[in-house]
Amino acid sequence: MTDKEPMIQQRREAFWRTYGWTPDLLETERRKIEEYWTDAEIEEAQHLGF
């Protein structure tokens, strides 16, 4: 994926999974990942090669 692709839920989830996110993760843990890795943070990280 590149940072030129639109930010869609599948792109977010694919990125979050690299940090332990899964749909069945405890809600509090899942939200920590989702709230830390916002769209802007994901795009910046991907731009830097993460």
N, CA, C and O atoms as a CHARMM CRD file, in Angstrom:
* protein
*
  200
    1    1 MET  N      0.84500  -1.19000   0.00000 PROA 1      0.00000
    2    1 MET  CA     0.00000   0.00000   0.00000 PROA 1      0.00000
    3    1 MET  C      0.88000   1.23900   0.00000 PROA 1      0.00000
    4    1 MET  O      1.98000   1.25100   0.55100 PROA 1      0.00000
    5    2 THR  N      0.37300   2.25100  -0.61700 PROA 2      0.00000
    6    2 THR  CA     1.11900   3.49800  -0.62600 PROA 2      0.00000
    7    2 THR  C      0.30100   4.57700   0.03400 PROA 2      0.00000
    8    2 THR  O     -0.90500   4.43800   0.23200 PROA 2      0.00000
    9    3 ASP  N      0.98300   5.66300   0.37400 PROA 3      0.00000
   10    3 ASP  CA     0.27900   6.75800   1.01500 PROA 3      0.00000
   11    3 ASP  C     -0.62700   7.50000   0.04500 PROA 3      0.00000
   12    3 ASP  O     -1.35600   8.40400   0.45500 PROA 3      0.00000
   13    4 LYS  N     -0.59400   7.13500  -1.24300 PROA 4      0.00000
   14    4 LYS  CA    -1.47200   7.76900  -2.22900 PROA 4      0.00000
   15    4 LYS  C     -2.82100   7.07900  -2.32200 PROA 4      0.00000
   16    4 LYS  O     -3.75000   7.61200  -2.93000 PROA 4      0.00000
   17    5 GLU  N     -2.93900   5.90700  -1.72900 PROA 5      0.00000
   18    5 GLU  CA    -4.21400   5.19800  -1.72800 PROA 5      0.00000
   19    5 GLU  C     -5.15800   5.87100  -0.74300 PROA 5      0.00000
   20    5 GLU  O     -4.71700   6.40600   0.27400 PROA 5      0.00000
   21    6 PRO  N     -6.45700   5.84900  -1.04100 PROA 6      0.00000
   22    6 PRO  CA    -7.39600   6.45700  -0.08600 PROA 6      0.00000
   23    6 PRO  C     -7.39800   5.67900   1.22700 PROA 6      0.00000
   24    6 PRO  O     -7.17200   4.46900   1.25400 PROA 6      0.00000
   25    7 MET  N     -7.65800   6.39900   2.30300 PROA 7      0.00000
   26    7 MET  CA    -7.70900   5.75500   3.61600 PROA 7      0.00000
   27    7 MET  C     -9.08700   5.11200   3.75600 PROA 7      0.00000
   28    7 MET  O    -10.09700   5.79000   3.94900 PROA 7      0.00000
   29    8 ILE  N     -9.09700   3.80600   3.65400 PROA 8      0.00000
   30    8 ILE  CA   -10.33000   3.04300   3.82700 PROA 8      0.00000
   31    8 ILE  C    -10.13500   2.11500   5.02200 PROA 8      0.00000
   32    8 ILE  O     -9.01000   1.89700   5.47100 PROA 8      0.00000
   33    9 GLN  N    -11.21400   1.58300   5.52100 PROA 9      0.00000
   34    9 GLN  CA   -11.15000   0.73900   6.71700 PROA 9      0.00000
   35    9 GLN  C    -10.18800  -0.43300   6.54500 PROA 9      0.00000
   36    9 GLN  O     -9.46800  -0.77900   7.48100 PROA 9      0.00000
   37   10 GLN  N    -10.16400  -1.04300   5.37400 PROA 10     0.00000
   38   10 GLN  CA    -9.26700  -2.17700   5.15600 PROA 10     0.00000
   39   10 GLN  C     -7.80100  -1.74500   5.28000 PROA 10     0.00000
   40   10 GLN  O     -6.97900  -2.49700   5.80300 PROA 10     0.00000
   41   11 ARG  N     -7.47400  -0.55200   4.80700 PROA 11     0.00000
   42   11 ARG  CA    -6.10500  -0.04600   4.91700 PROA 11     0.00000
   43   11 ARG  C     -5.74700   0.21500   6.38200 PROA 11     0.00000
   44   11 ARG  O     -4.65200  -0.12500   6.83000 PROA 11     0.00000
   45   12 ARG  N     -6.67900   0.82200   7.12300 PROA 12     0.00000
   46   12 ARG  CA    -6.44400   1.06000   8.55200 PROA 12     0.00000
   47   12 ARG  C     -6.20000  -0.25800   9.27100 PROA 12     0.00000
   48   12 ARG  O     -5.21500  -0.40400   9.99400 PROA 12     0.00000
   49   13 GLU  N     -7.09700  -1.21700   9.07100 PROA 13     0.00000
   50   13 GLU  CA    -6.99500  -2.49400   9.77300 PROA 13     0.00000
   51   13 GLU  C     -5.71200  -3.22600   9.42300 PROA 13     0.00000
   52   13 GLU  O     -5.09200  -3.83400  10.29700 PROA 13     0.00000
   53   14 ALA  N     -5.30200  -3.18100   8.16800 PROA 14     0.00000
   54   14 ALA  CA    -4.05100  -3.83800   7.77300 PROA 14     0.00000
   55   14 ALA  C     -2.87600  -3.22600   8.52200 PROA 14     0.00000
   56   14 ALA  O     -1.98300  -3.94600   8.96900 PROA 14     0.00000
   57   15 PHE  N     -2.86600  -1.91500   8.66200 PROA 15     0.00000
   58   15 PHE  CA    -1.78800  -1.25400   9.38900 PROA 15     0.00000
   59   15 PHE  C     -1.87200  -1.57500  10.87300 PROA 15     0.00000
   60   15 PHE  O     -0.86800  -1.94400  11.48300 PROA 15     0.00000
   61   16 TRP  N     -3.05800  -1.43900  11.46000 PROA 16     0.00000
   62   16 TRP  CA    -3.23200  -1.69700  12.88800 PROA 16     0.00000
   63   16 TRP  C     -2.80300  -3.10800  13.25500 PROA 16     0.00000
   64   16 TRP  O     -2.26400  -3.32900  14.34000 PROA 16     0.00000
   65   17 ARG  N     -3.03500  -4.06200  12.36600 PROA 17     0.00000
   66   17 ARG  CA    -2.67400  -5.46000  12.65700 PROA 17     0.00000
   67   17 ARG  C     -1.18900  -5.61700  12.91900 PROA 17     0.00000
   68   17 ARG  O     -0.78900  -6.52100  13.65200 PROA 17     0.00000
   69   18 THR  N     -0.36300  -4.75800  12.33700 PROA 18     0.00000
   70   18 THR  CA     1.08000  -4.84100  12.59000 PROA 18     0.00000
   71   18 THR  C      1.41100  -4.46100  14.02700 PROA 18     0.00000
   72   18 THR  O      2.52400  -4.70000  14.49600 PROA 18     0.00000
   73   19 TYR  N      0.45500  -3.87500  14.71900 PROA 19     0.00000
   74   19 TYR  CA     0.64500  -3.48200  16.12300 PROA 19     0.00000
   75   19 TYR  C     -0.24300  -4.29000  17.05900 PROA 19     0.00000
   76   19 TYR  O     -0.50000  -3.87200  18.18800 PROA 19     0.00000
   77   20 GLY  N     -0.71600  -5.45000  16.59400 PROA 20     0.00000
   78   20 GLY  CA    -1.43700  -6.36500  17.45200 PROA 20     0.00000
   79   20 GLY  C     -2.94900  -6.24600  17.41900 PROA 20     0.00000
   80   20 GLY  O     -3.64200  -6.94700  18.15700 PROA 20     0.00000
   81   21 TRP  N     -3.47100  -5.36700  16.57200 PROA 21     0.00000
   82   21 TRP  CA    -4.91100  -5.16400  16.48300 PROA 21     0.00000
   83   21 TRP  C     -5.57600  -6.36700  15.82500 PROA 21     0.00000
   84   21 TRP  O     -5.08800  -6.88600  14.82100 PROA 21     0.00000
   85   22 THR  N     -6.68700  -6.80100  16.39600 PROA 22     0.00000
   86   22 THR  CA    -7.58200  -7.78200  15.76900 PROA 22     0.00000
   87   22 THR  C     -8.99800  -7.39200  16.14900 PROA 22     0.00000
   88   22 THR  O     -9.20500  -6.76300  17.18700 PROA 22     0.00000
   89   23 PRO  N     -9.97900  -7.75400  15.32700 PROA 23     0.00000
   90   23 PRO  CA   -11.35000  -7.38700  15.65400 PROA 23     0.00000
   91   23 PRO  C    -11.83100  -7.95000  16.99100 PROA 23     0.00000
   92   23 PRO  O    -12.70700  -7.36900  17.63200 PROA 23     0.00000
   93   24 ASP  N    -11.25600  -9.08200  17.41200 PROA 24     0.00000
   94   24 ASP  CA   -11.70900  -9.70100  18.65800 PROA 24     0.00000
   95   24 ASP  C    -10.84400  -9.33500  19.86300 PROA 24     0.00000
   96   24 ASP  O    -11.02400  -9.90100  20.94100 PROA 24     0.00000
   97   25 LEU  N     -9.91900  -8.40900  19.70100 PROA 25     0.00000
   98   25 LEU  CA    -9.11000  -7.91600  20.81100 PROA 25     0.00000
   99   25 LEU  C    -10.02900  -7.22700  21.81700 PROA 25     0.00000
  100   25 LEU  O    -11.06100  -6.67300  21.43800 PROA 25     0.00000
  101   26 LEU  N     -9.66100  -7.25900  23.08600 PROA 26     0.00000
  102   26 LEU  CA   -10.46500  -6.54900  24.08600 PROA 26     0.00000
  103   26 LEU  C    -10.68300  -5.12000  23.60600 PROA 26     0.00000
  104   26 LEU  O     -9.77000  -4.49600  23.06600 PROA 26     0.00000
  105   27 GLU  N    -11.88300  -4.60800  23.80100 PROA 27     0.00000
  106   27 GLU  CA   -12.22200  -3.28500  23.27800 PROA 27     0.00000
  107   27 GLU  C    -11.25000  -2.20800  23.74400 PROA 27     0.00000
  108   27 GLU  O    -10.86100  -1.34900  22.95200 PROA 27     0.00000
  109   28 THR  N    -10.85500  -2.23800  25.00000 PROA 28     0.00000
  110   28 THR  CA    -9.95000  -1.19700  25.49600 PROA 28     0.00000
  111   28 THR  C     -8.60200  -1.25500  24.78100 PROA 28     0.00000
  112   28 THR  O     -8.03500  -0.21600  24.44200 PROA 28     0.00000
  113   29 GLU  N     -8.09500  -2.44200  24.55400 PROA 29     0.00000
  114   29 GLU  CA    -6.81800  -2.59700  23.85300 PROA 29     0.00000
  115   29 GLU  C     -6.95100  -2.21100  22.37800 PROA 29     0.00000
  116   29 GLU  O     -6.07700  -1.55400  21.81200 PROA 29     0.00000
  117   30 ARG  N     -8.04900  -2.63000  21.77800 PROA 30     0.00000
  118   30 ARG  CA    -8.30200  -2.30600  20.36900 PROA 30     0.00000
  119   30 ARG  C     -8.38300  -0.79300  20.18700 PROA 30     0.00000
  120   30 ARG  O     -7.80000  -0.24600  19.25100 PROA 30     0.00000
  121   31 ARG  N     -9.10000  -0.12200  21.07400 PROA 31     0.00000
  122   31 ARG  CA    -9.25900   1.33500  20.97900 PROA 31     0.00000
  123   31 ARG  C     -7.93700   2.07300  21.17700 PROA 31     0.00000
  124   31 ARG  O     -7.70300   3.10200  20.54300 PROA 31     0.00000
  125   32 LYS  N     -7.07800   1.56200  22.04300 PROA 32     0.00000
  126   32 LYS  CA    -5.76600   2.19500  22.23000 PROA 32     0.00000
  127   32 LYS  C     -5.01500   2.26200  20.90600 PROA 32     0.00000
  128   32 LYS  O     -4.44800   3.29500  20.54800 PROA 32     0.00000
  129   33 ILE  N     -5.02000   1.15200  20.19200 PROA 33     0.00000
  130   33 ILE  CA    -4.33400   1.10100  18.90100 PROA 33     0.00000
  131   33 ILE  C     -5.02700   2.01600  17.90200 PROA 33     0.00000
  132   33 ILE  O     -4.36400   2.78700  17.20900 PROA 33     0.00000
  133   34 GLU  N     -6.34400   1.94300  17.81900 PROA 34     0.00000
  134   34 GLU  CA    -7.09300   2.75400  16.85800 PROA 34     0.00000
  135   34 GLU  C     -6.94800   4.24800  17.12400 PROA 34     0.00000
  136   34 GLU  O     -6.84400   5.03900  16.18700 PROA 34     0.00000
  137   35 GLU  N     -6.94000   4.63100  18.38000 PROA 35     0.00000
  138   35 GLU  CA    -6.85500   6.05300  18.71600 PROA 35     0.00000
  139   35 GLU  C     -5.43400   6.59100  18.56400 PROA 35     0.00000
  140   35 GLU  O     -5.24900   7.76200  18.23300 PROA 35     0.00000
  141   36 TYR  N     -4.44200   5.75900  18.79900 PROA 36     0.00000
  142   36 TYR  CA    -3.06500   6.20900  18.62700 PROA 36     0.00000
  143   36 TYR  C     -2.73200   6.34200  17.14600 PROA 36     0.00000
  144   36 TYR  O     -2.16100   7.34400  16.71500 PROA 36     0.00000
  145   37 TRP  N     -3.09500   5.31800  16.37200 PROA 37     0.00000
  146   37 TRP  CA    -2.78900   5.30400  14.94800 PROA 37     0.00000
  147   37 TRP  C     -3.96900   5.85500  14.14900 PROA 37     0.00000
  148   37 TRP  O     -4.75200   5.10900  13.56100 PROA 37     0.00000
  149   38 THR  N     -4.06700   7.16800  14.14700 PROA 38     0.00000
  150   38 THR  CA    -5.11200   7.85200  13.37300 PROA 38     0.00000
  151   38 THR  C     -4.73200   7.81300  11.89700 PROA 38     0.00000
  152   38 THR  O     -3.63100   7.39000  11.54600 PROA 38     0.00000
  153   39 ASP  N     -5.63400   8.25100  11.04400 PROA 39     0.00000
  154   39 ASP  CA    -5.34900   8.27500   9.61300 PROA 39     0.00000
  155   39 ASP  C     -4.06900   9.06000   9.31500 PROA 39     0.00000
  156   39 ASP  O     -3.23000   8.61100   8.53500 PROA 39     0.00000
  157   40 ALA  N     -3.92400  10.22400   9.93500 PROA 40     0.00000
  158   40 ALA  CA    -2.74100  11.04800   9.69500 PROA 40     0.00000
  159   40 ALA  C     -1.46900  10.33100  10.15000 PROA 40     0.00000
  160   40 ALA  O     -0.45000  10.38200   9.46200 PROA 40     0.00000
  161   41 GLU  N     -1.52300   9.67000  11.29300 PROA 41     0.00000
  162   41 GLU  CA    -0.35700   8.93800  11.80300 PROA 41     0.00000
  163   41 GLU  C     -0.01300   7.76800  10.89100 PROA 41     0.00000
  164   41 GLU  O      1.16000   7.50700  10.62300 PROA 41     0.00000
  165   42 ILE  N     -1.02800   7.06900  10.42000 PROA 42     0.00000
  166   42 ILE  CA    -0.80300   5.93500   9.51500 PROA 42     0.00000
  167   42 ILE  C     -0.14500   6.43100   8.23200 PROA 42     0.00000
  168   42 ILE  O      0.83700   5.84600   7.77600 PROA 42     0.00000
  169   43 GLU  N     -0.67100   7.49400   7.65000 PROA 43     0.00000
  170   43 GLU  CA    -0.11300   8.02000   6.40700 PROA 43     0.00000
  171   43 GLU  C      1.33400   8.46400   6.59400 PROA 43     0.00000
  172   43 GLU  O      2.17700   8.21200   5.73300 PROA 43     0.00000
  173   44 GLU  N      1.62200   9.12100   7.71100 PROA 44     0.00000
  174   44 GLU  CA     3.00300   9.54400   7.96700 PROA 44     0.00000
  175   44 GLU  C      3.92200   8.34700   8.12500 PROA 44     0.00000
  176   44 GLU  O      5.01300   8.32700   7.55600 PROA 44     0.00000
  177   45 ALA  N      3.50200   7.35700   8.88300 PROA 45     0.00000
  178   45 ALA  CA     4.32000   6.15700   9.08900 PROA 45     0.00000
  179   45 ALA  C      4.55400   5.44800   7.76900 PROA 45     0.00000
  180   45 ALA  O      5.67300   5.01400   7.49900 PROA 45     0.00000
  181   46 GLN  N      3.53800   5.32000   6.95000 PROA 46     0.00000
  182   46 GLN  CA     3.70900   4.64400   5.66300 PROA 46     0.00000
  183   46 GLN  C      4.61100   5.44800   4.73300 PROA 46     0.00000
  184   46 GLN  O      5.38600   4.87900   3.96500 PROA 46     0.00000
  185   47 HSD  N      4.50800   6.75300   4.80400 PROA 47     0.00000
  186   47 HSD  CA     5.38500   7.60700   4.00100 PROA 47     0.00000
  187   47 HSD  C      6.84600   7.39100   4.39000 PROA 47     0.00000
  188   47 HSD  O      7.73800   7.45000   3.54400 PROA 47     0.00000
  189   48 LEU  N      7.08000   7.14100   5.68300 PROA 48     0.00000
  190   48 LEU  CA     8.43500   6.91600   6.17300 PROA 48     0.00000
  191   48 LEU  C      8.89400   5.46400   6.00600 PROA 48     0.00000
  192   48 LEU  O     10.02100   5.12000   6.36500 PROA 48     0.00000
  193   49 GLY  N      8.01800   4.61900   5.46100 PROA 49     0.00000
  194   49 GLY  CA     8.39700   3.24800   5.15900 PROA 49     0.00000
  195   49 GLY  C      8.00300   2.21000   6.18100 PROA 49     0.00000
  196   49 GLY  O      8.49000   1.08100   6.12700 PROA 49     0.00000
  197   50 PHE  N      7.13900   2.55700   7.10900 PROA 50     0.00000
  198   50 PHE  CA     6.67500   1.58000   8.10400 PROA 50     0.00000
  199   50 PHE  C      5.49900   0.81100   7.58300 PROA 50     0.00000
  200   50 PHE  O      4.97000  -0.05600   8.27900 PROA 50     0.00000
